[in-house]
């Protein structure tokens, strides 16, 4: 698999009406190449000014740990230890996760492989808290539906894998008909110039979970991979900030959905409204999968924690 193939973004074409249409092979520079996004396929859609009531539409399935707040800010989130049940759910205790080395040659920051068995901490994981230079974002995790994805996130967070990394891609409705912010490439520059932005990962891959588990509308969060590269999840993730993204799932694209934003959609909106840095001055390069349009407001992850 080439660097191009390893870029994590669902590919798509954009019609003259600005809507995403039939997926195509990813090209170099995009997260998944093609028009890029989800691994950030084409540039994330400029956020609409809709209230966080929209985010509440994207609640995880009934088995998810929590649902999104109805307000842009969401409820006040504390980081106190969750109350532990007397015994973890049997279904999760019996799960075995499989992680395999990524031998594609794509750039990586390898910190080891996550354990195959879920720890009590993973089973009880409720939220992913992302502290950035632009503000704090809290994601309610669908741990029961995507346990191996959450297990990977806990492992990477404990290794400080995400700390200091840059969210490298912004897809806007104006550029590709979608709206997403993509993060998680530990080596990304996020300057609209690096052709390798979106190709980096943790040096391992794992299979899909929770496919179709929640609609890809405003507030939902999923793992980034190209639409044609099933079961190739790594460290990259995307945050949807528009209901326009339901086009992807309507066209047959499937992603591992890990949760819903319960606090901080105003932070995402601010980043989206700041606009993009077009890749080498050409915003359509992202659509063609030749590079990533970066957010003009640089987004640096100071700390990512799972609680």
C-alpha positions in Angstrom: 0.0 0.0 0.0 1.4 3.4 -0.9 1.5 6.6 1.1 -1.5 7.7 -0.9 -3.5 4.6 0.1 -2.6 5.1 3.7 -4.0 8.6 3.9 -7.2 8.4 5.9 -10.0 10.1 4.2 -13.1 9.0 2.5 -12.9 9.9 -1.1 -15.7 11.6 -3.0 -16.5 13.7 -6.0 -18.2 17.1 -5.8 -21.0 18.0 -8.1 -21.5 21.4 -9.6 -24.0 22.0 -6.9 -21.3 21.5 -4.3 -22.6 18.2 -3.1 -20.6 15.1 -2.6 -21.4 12.3 -5.0 -19.9 9.0 -6.0 -16.8 8.0 -4.1 -13.5 7.5 -6.0 -10.0 6.3 -5.3 -8.0 8.5 -3.0 -5.1 10.5 -4.3 -1.9 11.5 -2.6 -2.2 14.1 0.1 -5.7 13.6 1.2 -6.6 11.5 4.1 -8.1 9.1 2.0 -7.5 10.9 -1.1 -10.2 11.5 -3.5 -11.7 14.6 -2.4 -10.8 14.2 0.8 -11.8 13.9 4.2 -12.4 11.4 6.8 -9.2 10.5 7.3 -10.2 13.7 6.1 -11.4 13.4 2.7 -12.0 16.7 1.2 -11.8 19.6 3.6 -14.3 19.9 6.4 -17.4 21.7 5.8 -17.9 25.1 7.0 -20.0 24.9 10.0 -23.5 26.2 9.9 -24.6 28.6 12.6 -27.2 26.1 13.8 -27.5 25.6 17.5 -26.2 22.6 19.3 -29.8 21.3 19.2 -28.6 19.9 15.9 -25.9 18.0 17.7 -28.4 16.4 19.9 -29.8 14.7 16.8 -26.7 12.7 16.5 -26.9 10.8 19.8 -25.2 7.5 20.0 -27.2 4.3 20.0 -29.1 3.3 23.1 -26.1 1.4 24.3 -23.7 4.3 23.9 -22.5 5.8 27.1 -24.0 9.3 26.7 -25.8 11.6 24.3 -24.9 15.0 23.1 -26.1 18.1 24.9 -28.7 20.3 23.4 -26.7 23.5 23.8 -23.6 24.6 22.0 -21.6 24.5 25.2 -23.2 21.4 26.6 -23.3 20.6 30.3 -20.4 21.4 32.6 -18.1 18.4 32.5 -16.1 17.3 35.5 -13.2 14.9 35.4 -13.9 13.1 38.6 -13.6 9.3 38.4 -16.8 7.6 37.2 -18.7 5.5 39.7 -17.8 1.9 39.0 -20.4 -0.8 38.9 -19.8 -3.9 41.0 -18.9 -5.8 37.8 -18.1 -4.8 34.2 -20.6 -5.9 31.6 -19.9 -9.5 30.7 -20.2 -8.8 27.0 -17.3 -6.3 27.1 -15.2 -8.4 29.5 -15.2 -11.2 27.0 -14.2 -9.1 24.0 -10.8 -9.6 22.4 -9.4 -6.8 20.2 -6.9 -7.4 17.4 -4.4 -4.8 16.3 -1.9 -5.5 13.5 1.3 -3.7 12.5 0.8 -1.3 9.6 3.5 -2.5 7.2 2.5 -0.1 4.4 5.5 2.1 5.0 3.3 5.2 5.8 4.7 7.6 8.4 3.9 6.7 12.0 4.6 7.5 15.6 4.7 4.0 17.0 4.3 3.6 20.8 3.4 -0.1 20.8 0.2 -2.1 20.3 -2.8 -1.7 22.6 -3.7 -4.7 24.8 -6.1 -7.2 23.3 -8.2 -7.5 26.4 -10.3 -4.6 27.7 -9.3 -3.3 31.1 -11.8 -2.1 33.6 -10.8 1.5 32.8 -11.7 1.0 29.1 -15.0 -0.7 29.9 -16.0 2.3 32.1 -14.7 5.0 29.7 -17.4 7.7 29.3 -15.7 10.7 27.6 -12.9 11.9 25.5 -11.7 15.3 26.5 -9.6 17.2 23.9 -8.0 20.4 25.2 -6.8 22.5 22.3 -5.4 26.0 21.9 -8.8 27.0 20.5 -10.8 25.6 23.4 -12.0 22.4 25.0 -14.1 19.7 23.2 -15.8 16.9 25.1 -17.0 13.8 23.3 -19.4 11.3 24.9 -18.1 7.9 23.9 -20.1 5.0 22.5 -17.9 2.5 24.4 -20.2 -0.4 24.3 -20.6 -0.1 20.5 -17.0 0.5 19.7 -14.9 -1.0 22.5 -11.8 -1.8 20.5 -11.7 1.8 19.1 -12.1 3.2 22.6 -9.4 0.7 23.8 -7.0 2.1 21.2 -7.9 5.7 22.2 -7.2 5.0 25.9 -3.9 3.4 25.0 -2.8 6.3 22.8 -4.0 8.9 25.3 -2.0 7.2 28.1 1.1 7.4 25.9 0.5 11.1 25.3 0.3 10.2 21.6 -1.9 13.1 20.6 -0.3 15.8 22.7 1.2 18.6 20.5 -0.4 17.2 17.3 -2.2 19.5 14.9 -5.6 19.0 13.3 -4.5 19.1 9.7 -7.7 19.2 7.7 -10.8 21.3 7.5 -13.6 20.3 5.0 -16.1 23.0 4.4 -19.5 23.0 2.6 -18.2 25.7 0.3 -15.2 23.6 -0.9 -16.4 20.0 -0.9 -20.1 20.1 0.2 -19.2 18.5 3.6 -18.2 19.9 7.0 -15.6 18.1 9.1 -12.5 18.8 11.2 -9.9 16.0 11.0 -7.2 15.4 13.6 -5.0 12.5 14.8 -2.1 12.5 12.4 0.8 12.8 14.9 3.2 14.1 12.2 0.9 16.5 10.4 2.0 20.1 9.8 -1.4 21.6 9.3 0.0 24.4 7.1 -1.7 23.6 3.8 1.6 22.7 2.3 2.7 19.3 3.5 1.6 16.6 1.0 2.0 14.0 3.7 -0.6 15.5 6.0 -3.2 12.9 6.7 -0.9 9.9 5.9 0.4 9.5 9.5 -0.8 7.1 12.2 0.1 5.0 15.2 1.9 2.3 13.2 -1.0 -0.2 13.6 -4.4 -0.8 12.2 -7.6 -2.4 13.5 -11.0 -3.4 12.2 -14.3 -1.5 11.9 -16.9 -1.3 14.6 -20.3 0.3 15.0 -20.8 0.8 11.3 -24.0 2.7 10.8 -24.4 2.9 14.6 -25.2 6.6 14.4 -26.1 9.1 11.7 -23.2 11.1 10.3 -24.7 14.5 11.1 -23.7 17.5 13.2 -21.8 16.6 16.4 -20.9 13.0 15.6 -17.3 11.8 15.8 -15.8 8.9 13.8 -12.5 7.3 12.9 -11.0 8.4 9.7 -10.3 6.0 6.9 -10.9 5.9 3.1 -14.3 4.7 2.1 -12.6 1.9 0.0 -10.2 0.9 2.8 -12.4 -1.0 5.2 -10.8 -2.2 8.5 -7.9 0.2 8.3 -8.6 2.4 11.4 -5.7 4.0 13.2 -5.3 7.2 15.2 -7.1 9.7 13.0 -10.6 10.9 13.8 -13.0 13.5 12.4 -15.7 15.7 14.0 -18.7 16.5 11.9 -20.2 20.0 12.1 -23.0 19.8 9.6 -25.9 17.6 8.7 -24.7 17.7 5.1 -22.3 14.8 6.0 -25.2 12.3 5.9 -24.5 12.2 2.2 -21.5 10.0 2.9 -23.5 7.3 4.6 -26.3 7.6 2.2 -23.9 6.8 -0.6 -22.8 3.7 1.2 -19.7 4.9 3.1 -19.3 3.4 6.6 -17.1 4.6 9.4 -16.5 3.5 12.9 -18.5 6.0 14.9 -17.1 6.6 18.4 -19.4 9.2 19.9 -21.0 12.6 20.0 -19.8 16.0 21.0 -21.5 17.1 24.3 -19.4 20.3 24.8 -17.4 22.5 22.5 -19.3 22.6 19.3 -18.9 26.4 19.5 -15.1 25.7 19.4 -15.6 23.6 16.2 -17.8 26.3 14.7 -15.2 29.0 15.4 -12.5 27.0 13.7 -14.8 26.3 10.7 -15.8 29.9 10.4 -12.1 30.9 10.3 -11.9 29.3 6.9 -9.2 27.2 5.2 -5.6 27.5 4.0 -6.0 25.9 0.5 -3.4 23.3 -0.3 -0.6 25.2 -2.1 -3.2 28.0 -2.9 -5.5 25.6 -4.7 -8.6 24.5 -2.7 -9.6 22.1 -5.4 -6.4 20.1 -4.8 -8.0 18.7 -1.7 -11.1 17.7 -3.7 -8.8 15.8 -6.1 -6.9 14.2 -3.2 -3.6 15.9 -3.9 -3.3 17.6 -0.5 -5.2 18.8 2.6 -6.9 22.2 3.1 -5.9 23.1 6.6 -7.9 25.2 9.0 -6.8 28.9 9.0 -7.2 28.9 12.7 -4.4 26.5 13.7 -5.7 23.8 16.0 -3.1 22.2 18.4 -4.1 19.4 20.7 -2.6 20.2 24.1 -3.9 17.1 25.8 -6.3 14.3 25.0 -7.7 12.3 27.9 -10.2 9.5 28.3 -12.3 9.5 31.5 
